[in-house]
């Protein structure tokens, strides 16, 4: 009984953490929040994969023009679509 209770506890905990993480990744950022994250990422002209990694899960989704970097317009679109997090 005690062992199965512990197993269920960890299953529920894992599901809860997963749901929270998913919800955060899907929440669109406002323009001010997006600009703050861009600055945190070191955004000047463009962001490379290493700079963007802490703030996005899928670089390819944001790199719309497939040039290997994310510009401000691509990043802003990602913020609006819930693809960018505050890190």
N, CA, C and O atoms as CSV, one atom per row, in Angstrom:
chain,resi,resn,atom,element,x,y,z
A,1,UNK,N,N,0.828,-1.198,0.000
A,1,UNK,CA,C,0.000,0.000,0.000
A,1,UNK,C,C,0.870,1.258,0.000
A,1,UNK,O,O,0.654,2.168,-0.800
A,2,UNK,N,N,1.838,1.303,0.887
A,2,UNK,CA,C,2.691,2.478,0.998
A,2,UNK,C,C,3.517,2.710,-0.249
A,2,UNK,O,O,3.742,3.848,-0.661
A,3,UNK,N,N,3.964,1.616,-0.845
A,3,UNK,CA,C,4.783,1.716,-2.050
A,3,UNK,C,C,3.962,2.254,-3.227
A,3,UNK,O,O,4.437,3.112,-3.971
A,4,UNK,N,N,2.750,1.762,-3.396
A,4,UNK,CA,C,1.915,2.229,-4.506
A,4,UNK,C,C,1.510,3.694,-4.313
A,4,UNK,O,O,1.349,4.431,-5.286
A,5,UNK,N,N,1.350,4.105,-3.073
A,5,UNK,CA,C,1.042,5.506,-2.794
A,5,UNK,C,C,2.191,6.408,-3.221
A,5,UNK,O,O,1.967,7.483,-3.778
A,6,UNK,N,N,3.392,5.985,-2.969
A,6,UNK,CA,C,4.572,6.752,-3.377
A,6,UNK,C,C,4.657,6.815,-4.893
A,6,UNK,O,O,4.950,7.868,-5.459
A,7,UNK,N,N,4.404,5.695,-5.549
A,7,UNK,CA,C,4.446,5.664,-7.018
A,7,UNK,C,C,3.396,6.621,-7.587
A,7,UNK,O,O,3.697,7.394,-8.497
A,8,UNK,N,N,2.177,6.577,-7.064
A,8,UNK,CA,C,1.122,7.482,-7.531
A,8,UNK,C,C,1.483,8.940,-7.278
A,8,UNK,O,O,1.189,9.804,-8.103
A,9,UNK,N,N,2.107,9.213,-6.161
A,9,UNK,CA,C,2.537,10.576,-5.850
A,9,UNK,C,C,3.480,11.095,-6.930
A,9,UNK,O,O,3.322,12.217,-7.411
A,10,UNK,N,N,4.458,10.278,-7.309
A,10,UNK,CA,C,5.421,10.713,-8.321
A,10,UNK,C,C,4.790,10.819,-9.707
A,10,UNK,O,O,5.193,11.667,-10.504
A,11,UNK,N,N,3.823,9.982,-9.999
A,11,UNK,CA,C,3.117,10.092,-11.276
A,11,UNK,C,C,2.346,11.401,-11.343
A,11,UNK,O,O,2.421,12.117,-12.341
A,12,UNK,N,N,1.613,11.714,-10.297
A,12,UNK,CA,C,0.847,12.967,-10.244
A,12,UNK,C,C,1.788,14.166,-10.299
A,12,UNK,O,O,1.514,15.136,-11.006
A,13,UNK,N,N,2.887,14.108,-9.561
A,13,UNK,CA,C,3.864,15.198,-9.556
A,13,UNK,C,C,4.432,15.413,-10.958
A,13,UNK,O,O,4.538,16.552,-11.412
A,14,UNK,N,N,4.794,14.344,-11.638
A,14,UNK,CA,C,5.345,14.449,-12.991
A,14,UNK,C,C,4.342,15.068,-13.951
A,14,UNK,O,O,4.699,15.926,-14.759
A,15,UNK,N,N,3.098,14.641,-13.868
A,15,UNK,CA,C,2.052,15.194,-14.737
A,15,UNK,C,C,1.836,16.678,-14.467
A,15,UNK,O,O,1.646,17.465,-15.394
A,16,UNK,N,N,1.865,17.052,-13.199
A,16,UNK,CA,C,1.654,18.452,-12.827
A,16,UNK,C,C,2.780,19.331,-13.361
A,16,UNK,O,O,2.523,20.388,-13.936
A,17,UNK,N,N,4.018,18.901,-13.174
A,17,UNK,CA,C,5.168,19.666,-13.663
A,17,UNK,C,C,5.114,19.771,-15.182
A,17,UNK,O,O,5.381,20.835,-15.741
A,18,UNK,N,N,4.771,18.680,-15.849
A,18,UNK,CA,C,4.656,18.700,-17.310
A,18,UNK,C,C,3.588,19.659,-17.785
A,18,UNK,O,O,3.799,20.384,-18.758
A,19,UNK,N,N,2.443,19.679,-17.119
A,19,UNK,CA,C,1.349,20.574,-17.500
A,19,UNK,C,C,1.736,22.030,-17.299
A,19,UNK,O,O,1.416,22.875,-18.136
A,20,UNK,N,N,2.413,22.333,-16.216
A,20,UNK,CA,C,2.845,23.713,-15.948
A,20,UNK,C,C,3.853,24.161,-16.993
A,20,UNK,O,O,3.766,25.279,-17.500
A,21,UNK,N,N,4.803,23.303,-17.317
A,21,UNK,CA,C,5.814,23.630,-18.322
A,21,UNK,C,C,5.161,23.861,-19.676
A,21,UNK,O,O,5.510,24.812,-20.376
A,22,UNK,N,N,4.222,23.009,-20.052
A,22,UNK,CA,C,3.527,23.155,-21.324
A,22,UNK,C,C,2.750,24.464,-21.361
A,22,UNK,O,O,2.773,25.174,-22.367
A,23,UNK,N,N,2.063,24.785,-20.272
A,23,UNK,CA,C,1.266,26.017,-20.217
A,23,UNK,C,C,2.154,27.247,-20.347
A,23,UNK,O,O,1.788,28.208,-21.023
A,24,UNK,N,N,3.314,27.222,-19.708
A,24,UNK,CA,C,4.215,28.365,-19.797
A,24,UNK,C,C,4.734,28.537,-21.215
A,24,UNK,O,O,4.867,29.660,-21.701
A,25,UNK,N,N,5.027,27.431,-21.877
A,25,UNK,CA,C,5.549,27.500,-23.242
A,25,UNK,C,C,4.488,27.969,-24.222
A,25,UNK,O,O,4.833,28.498,-25.278
A,26,UNK,N,N,3.207,27.793,-23.909
A,26,UNK,CA,C,2.132,28.155,-24.806
A,26,UNK,C,C,1.577,29.550,-24.544
A,26,UNK,O,O,0.748,30.032,-25.315
A,27,UNK,N,N,2.012,30.202,-23.481
A,27,UNK,CA,C,1.491,31.513,-23.132
A,27,UNK,C,C,2.188,32.593,-23.950
A,27,UNK,O,O,3.400,32.771,-23.833
A,28,UNK,N,N,1.435,33.316,-24.775
A,28,UNK,CA,C,2.051,34.388,-25.562
A,28,UNK,C,C,2.623,35.483,-24.653
A,28,UNK,O,O,2.056,35.795,-23.606
A,29,UNK,N,N,3.735,36.049,-25.065
A,29,UNK,CA,C,4.330,37.166,-24.339
A,29,UNK,C,C,3.871,38.467,-24.980
A,29,UNK,O,O,3.743,38.561,-26.201
A,30,UNK,N,N,3.624,39.470,-24.141
A,30,UNK,CA,C,3.288,40.799,-24.639
A,30,UNK,C,C,4.513,41.443,-25.269
A,30,UNK,O,O,5.625,40.929,-25.153
A,31,UNK,N,N,4.303,42.553,-25.925
A,31,UNK,CA,C,5.400,43.216,-26.641
A,31,UNK,C,C,6.534,43.648,-25.703
A,31,UNK,O,O,7.707,43.492,-26.042
A,32,UNK,N,N,6.194,44.187,-24.537
A,32,UNK,CA,C,7.231,44.605,-23.580
A,32,UNK,C,C,8.002,43.410,-23.038
A,32,UNK,O,O,9.228,43.447,-22.936
A,33,UNK,N,N,7.275,42.346,-22.690
A,33,UNK,CA,C,7.937,41.127,-22.199
A,33,UNK,C,C,8.841,40.544,-23.274
A,33,UNK,O,O,9.956,40.102,-22.994
A,34,UNK,N,N,8.350,40.549,-24.497
A,34,UNK,CA,C,9.120,40.012,-25.619
A,34,UNK,C,C,10.418,40.811,-25.810
A,34,UNK,O,O,11.486,40.234,-26.013
A,35,UNK,N,N,10.309,42.132,-25.743
A,35,UNK,CA,C,11.490,42.989,-25.892
A,35,UNK,C,C,12.493,42.733,-24.769
A,35,UNK,O,O,13.702,42.746,-25.004
A,36,UNK,N,N,11.999,42.498,-23.550
A,36,UNK,CA,C,12.893,42.197,-22.421
A,36,UNK,C,C,13.641,40.884,-22.643
A,36,UNK,O,O,14.841,40.791,-22.385
A,37,UNK,N,N,12.919,39.872,-23.124
A,37,UNK,CA,C,13.556,38.573,-23.377
A,37,UNK,C,C,14.569,38.702,-24.510
A,37,UNK,O,O,15.644,38.106,-24.445
A,38,UNK,N,N,14.242,39.468,-25.541
A,38,UNK,CA,C,15.161,39.703,-26.657
A,38,UNK,C,C,16.470,40.307,-26.145
A,38,UNK,O,O,17.558,39.898,-26.551
A,39,UNK,N,N,16.346,41.279,-25.255
A,39,UNK,CA,C,17.541,41.914,-24.677
A,39,UNK,C,C,18.336,40.925,-23.831
A,39,UNK,O,O,19.564,40.879,-23.903
A,40,UNK,N,N,17.612,40.123,-23.016
A,40,UNK,CA,C,18.282,39.114,-22.177
A,40,UNK,C,C,19.059,38.114,-23.024
A,40,UNK,O,O,20.131,37.649,-22.637
A,41,UNK,N,N,18.500,37.795,-24.182
A,41,UNK,CA,C,19.139,36.818,-25.072
A,41,UNK,C,C,20.330,37.417,-25.813
A,41,UNK,O,O,21.060,36.711,-26.508
A,42,UNK,N,N,20.517,38.717,-25.657
A,42,UNK,CA,C,21.641,39.369,-26.332
A,42,UNK,C,C,21.263,39.862,-27.712
A,42,UNK,O,O,22.124,40.118,-28.553
A,43,UNK,N,N,19.965,39.993,-27.935
A,43,UNK,CA,C,19.479,40.397,-29.249
A,43,UNK,C,C,19.953,41.778,-29.637
A,43,UNK,O,O,19.632,42.773,-28.987
A,44,UNK,N,N,20.690,41.818,-30.661
A,44,UNK,CA,C,21.082,43.065,-31.276
A,44,UNK,C,C,20.423,43.040,-32.632
A,44,UNK,O,O,19.309,43.530,-32.820
A,45,UNK,N,N,21.126,42.469,-33.553
A,45,UNK,CA,C,20.576,42.341,-34.904
A,45,UNK,C,C,19.870,40.995,-35.056
A,45,UNK,O,O,18.710,40.959,-35.467
A,46,UNK,N,N,20.537,39.897,-34.736
A,46,UNK,CA,C,19.987,38.554,-34.869
A,46,UNK,C,C,20.437,37.692,-33.696
A,46,UNK,O,O,21.419,38.002,-33.022
A,47,UNK,N,N,19.696,36.593,-33.460
A,47,UNK,CA,C,20.082,35.608,-32.444
A,47,UNK,C,C,20.463,34.309,-33.130
A,47,UNK,O,O,19.765,33.828,-34.023
A,48,UNK,N,N,21.587,33.751,-32.692
A,48,UNK,CA,C,21.973,32.434,-33.158
A,48,UNK,C,C,21.332,31.371,-32.276
A,48,UNK,O,O,20.718,31.702,-31.262
A,49,UNK,N,N,21.464,30.109,-32.645
A,49,UNK,CA,C,20.857,29.025,-31.872
A,49,UNK,C,C,21.276,29.000,-30.405
A,49,UNK,O,O,20.438,28.758,-29.536
A,50,UNK,N,N,22.543,29.242,-30.113
A,50,UNK,CA,C,23.012,29.204,-28.724
A,50,UNK,C,C,22.420,30.332,-27.885
A,50,UNK,O,O,22.093,30.129,-26.716
A,51,UNK,N,N,22.282,31.509,-28.470
A,51,UNK,CA,C,21.702,32.645,-27.750
A,51,UNK,C,C,20.209,32.422,-27.482
A,51,UNK,O,O,19.702,32.785,-26.420
A,52,UNK,N,N,19.524,31.832,-28.438
A,52,UNK,CA,C,18.076,31.668,-28.343
A,52,UNK,C,C,17.665,30.471,-27.490
A,52,UNK,O,O,16.556,30.441,-26.956
A,53,UNK,N,N,18.550,29.491,-27.359
A,53,UNK,CA,C,18.208,28.220,-26.708
A,53,UNK,C,C,17.526,28.342,-25.348
A,53,UNK,O,O,16.559,27.617,-25.111
A,54,UNK,N,N,17.969,29.214,-24.438
A,54,UNK,CA,C,17.293,29.277,-23.136
A,54,UNK,C,C,15.850,29.796,-23.202
A,54,UNK,O,O,15.092,29.652,-22.242
A,55,UNK,N,N,15.478,30.391,-24.322
A,55,UNK,CA,C,14.189,31.057,-24.408
A,55,UNK,C,C,13.203,30.406,-25.383
A,55,UNK,O,O,12.014,30.724,-25.372
A,56,UNK,N,N,13.695,29.505,-26.215
A,56,UNK,CA,C,12.824,28.801,-27.157
A,56,UNK,C,C,13.187,27.319,-27.172
A,56,UNK,O,O,14.332,26.943,-26.921
A,57,UNK,N,N,12.194,26.489,-27.471
A,57,UNK,CA,C,12.448,25.048,-27.521
A,57,UNK,C,C,12.823,24.590,-28.923
A,57,UNK,O,O,13.598,23.646,-29.077
A,58,UNK,N,N,12.289,25.236,-29.931
A,58,UNK,CA,C,12.503,24.783,-31.296
A,58,UNK,C,C,12.966,25.951,-32.173
A,58,UNK,O,O,12.154,26.738,-32.661
A,59,UNK,N,N,14.261,26.046,-32.358
A,59,UNK,CA,C,14.857,27.127,-33.129
A,59,UNK,C,C,14.305,27.173,-34.554
A,59,UNK,O,O,14.044,28.251,-35.088
A,60,UNK,N,N,14.132,26.014,-35.158
A,60,UNK,CA,C,13.692,25.926,-36.547
A,60,UNK,C,C,12.305,26.541,-36.736
A,60,UNK,O,O,12.027,27.127,-37.782
A,61,UNK,N,N,11.434,26.413,-35.733
A,61,UNK,CA,C,10.095,27.003,-35.832
A,61,UNK,C,C,10.147,28.518,-35.959
A,61,UNK,O,O,9.334,29.111,-36.668
A,62,UNK,N,N,11.089,29.142,-35.282
A,62,UNK,CA,C,11.174,30.605,-35.328
A,62,UNK,C,C,12.001,31.111,-36.502
A,62,UNK,O,O,11.781,32.224,-36.980
A,63,UNK,N,N,12.941,30.312,-36.967
A,63,UNK,CA,C,13.799,30.712,-38.080
A,63,UNK,C,C,13.038,30.504,-39.397
A,63,UNK,O,O,13.327,29.585,-40.164
A,64,UNK,N,N,12.074,31.368,-39.629
A,64,UNK,CA,C,11.150,31.213,-40.753
A,64,UNK,C,C,11.875,31.268,-42.097
A,64,UNK,O,O,11.558,30.495,-43.001
A,65,UNK,N,N,12.840,32.170,-42.234
A,65,UNK,CA,C,13.533,32.291,-43.517
A,65,UNK,C,C,14.697,31.305,-43.666
A,65,UNK,O,O,15.388,31.305,-44.684
A,66,UNK,N,N,14.908,30.475,-42.658
A,66,UNK,CA,C,15.913,29.389,-42.680
A,66,UNK,C,C,17.329,29.873,-42.982
A,66,UNK,O,O,18.081,29.221,-43.706
A,67,UNK,N,N,17.684,31.043,-42.405
A,67,UNK,CA,C,19.026,31.574,-42.631
A,67,UNK,C,C,19.979,31.259,-41.479
A,67,UNK,O,O,21.126,31.707,-41.485
A,68,UNK,N,N,19.515,30.493,-40.494
A,68,UNK,CA,C,20.380,30.098,-39.381
A,68,UNK,C,C,20.399,31.071,-38.226
A,68,UNK,O,O,21.145,30.877,-37.266
A,69,UNK,N,N,19.584,32.125,-38.300
A,69,UNK,CA,C,19.484,33.073,-37.194
A,69,UNK,C,C,18.044,33.584,-37.106
A,69,UNK,O,O,17.268,33.482,-38.056
A,70,UNK,N,N,17.717,34.133,-35.941
A,70,UNK,CA,C,16.381,34.671,-35.714
A,70,UNK,C,C,16.496,36.185,-35.600
A,70,UNK,O,O,17.225,36.700,-34.752
A,71,UNK,N,N,15.772,36.889,-36.457
A,71,UNK,CA,C,15.777,38.350,-36.366
A,71,UNK,C,C,14.636,38.800,-35.447
A,71,UNK,O,O,13.842,37.980,-34.984
A,72,UNK,N,N,14.564,40.087,-35.194
A,72,UNK,CA,C,13.570,40.633,-34.267
A,72,UNK,C,C,12.146,40.307,-34.706
A,72,UNK,O,O,11.314,39.963,-33.866
A,73,UNK,N,N,11.849,40.406,-35.989
A,73,UNK,CA,C,10.491,40.141,-36.479
A,73,UNK,C,C,10.104,38.676,-36.257
A,73,UNK,O,O,8.980,38.384,-35.849
A,74,UNK,N,N,11.027,37.765,-36.524
A,74,UNK,CA,C,10.761,36.340,-36.287
A,74,UNK,C,C,10.558,36.075,-34.793
A,74,UNK,O,O,9.674,35.313,-34.399
A,75,UNK,N,N,11.388,36.714,-33.977
A,75,UNK,CA,C,11.297,36.545,-32.524
A,75,UNK,C,C,9.962,37.078,-32.012
A,75,UNK,O,O,9.309,36.435,-31.191
A,76,UNK,N,N,9.558,38.248,-32.493
A,76,UNK,CA,C,8.284,38.844,-32.088
A,76,UNK,C,C,7.106,37.939,-32.451
A,76,UNK,O,O,6.173,37.779,-31.664
A,77,UNK,N,N,7.157,37.355,-33.634
A,77,UNK,CA,C,6.101,36.434,-34.052
A,77,UNK,C,C,6.074,35.209,-33.139
A,77,UNK,O,O,5.004,34.706,-32.797
A,78,UNK,N,N,7.249,34.738,-32.749
A,78,UNK,CA,C,7.334,33.616,-31.815
A,78,UNK,C,C,6.744,33.958,-30.458
A,78,UNK,O,O,6.077,33.131,-29.837
A,79,UNK,N,N,6.990,35.174,-30.002
A,79,UNK,CA,C,6.404,35.627,-28.727
A,79,UNK,C,C,4.882,35.617,-28.810
A,79,UNK,O,O,4.208,35.137,-27.898
A,80,UNK,N,N,4.350,36.142,-29.894
A,80,UNK,CA,C,2.904,36.238,-30.074
A,80,UNK,C,C,2.243,34.872,-30.174
A,80,UNK,O,O,1.076,34.716,-29.815
A,81,UNK,N,N,2.992,33.874,-30.664
A,81,UNK,CA,C,2.447,32.531,-30.830
A,81,UNK,C,C,2.754,31.592,-29.659
A,81,UNK,O,O,2.460,30.399,-29.726
A,82,UNK,N,N,3.341,32.128,-28.592
A,82,UNK,CA,C,3.620,31.317,-27.420
A,82,UNK,C,C,4.807,30.391,-27.554
A,82,UNK,O,O,4.913,29.403,-26.828
A,83,UNK,N,N,5.713,30.706,-28.488
A,83,UNK,CA,C,6.888,29.853,-28.718
A,83,UNK,C,C,8.127,30.339,-27.962
A,83,UNK,O,O,9.158,29.667,-27.963
A,84,UNK,N,N,8.028,31.498,-27.322
A,84,UNK,CA,C,9.141,32.085,-26.582
A,84,UNK,C,C,8.759,32.138,-25.097
A,84,UNK,O,O,7.637,32.512,-24.755
A,85,UNK,N,N,9.692,31.765,-24.223
A,85,UNK,CA,C,9.457,31.844,-22.792
A,85,UNK,C,C,10.398,32.877,-22.175
A,85,UNK,O,O,11.327,33.355,-22.825
A,86,UNK,N,N,10.147,33.204,-20.937
A,86,UNK,CA,C,10.989,34.192,-20.239
A,86,UNK,C,C,12.322,33.607,-19.805
A,86,UNK,O,O,13.163,34.317,-19.252
A,87,UNK,N,N,12.520,32.332,-20.048
A,87,UNK,CA,C,13.786,31.698,-19.716
A,87,UNK,C,C,13.851,31.290,-18.340
A,87,UNK,O,O,14.862,30.736,-17.907
